[in-house]
Amino acid sequence: ILSGVMALIAIFMFKNRKSQFIINRLNIILNFILLIVFVVRSLNLSGETNVSEKGIGMLLPIISIVLLAVANKAIKKDEDLVKSVDRLR
């Protein structure tokens, strides 16, 4: 839930790109921690449970990390573009 809230905050901070970049970095760290918790938890589960709790839920932090990294790359590219335009004035 915290990761989703941080992503929404970052979306609406489009005027302040530096803060948006920092929030995305913190969100990536949070998702890495969540991924580690999922992996440790799945390793502690027995393999013979009736309802398998090992599943697609572990992919969500990985997907989120990839998308946040792509977003940070685009934010950095936009920031560089703005700096280059300011240099020309």
Helices and strands as residue ranges (DSSP letters): H 2-11, H 17-44, G 56-58, H 59-88
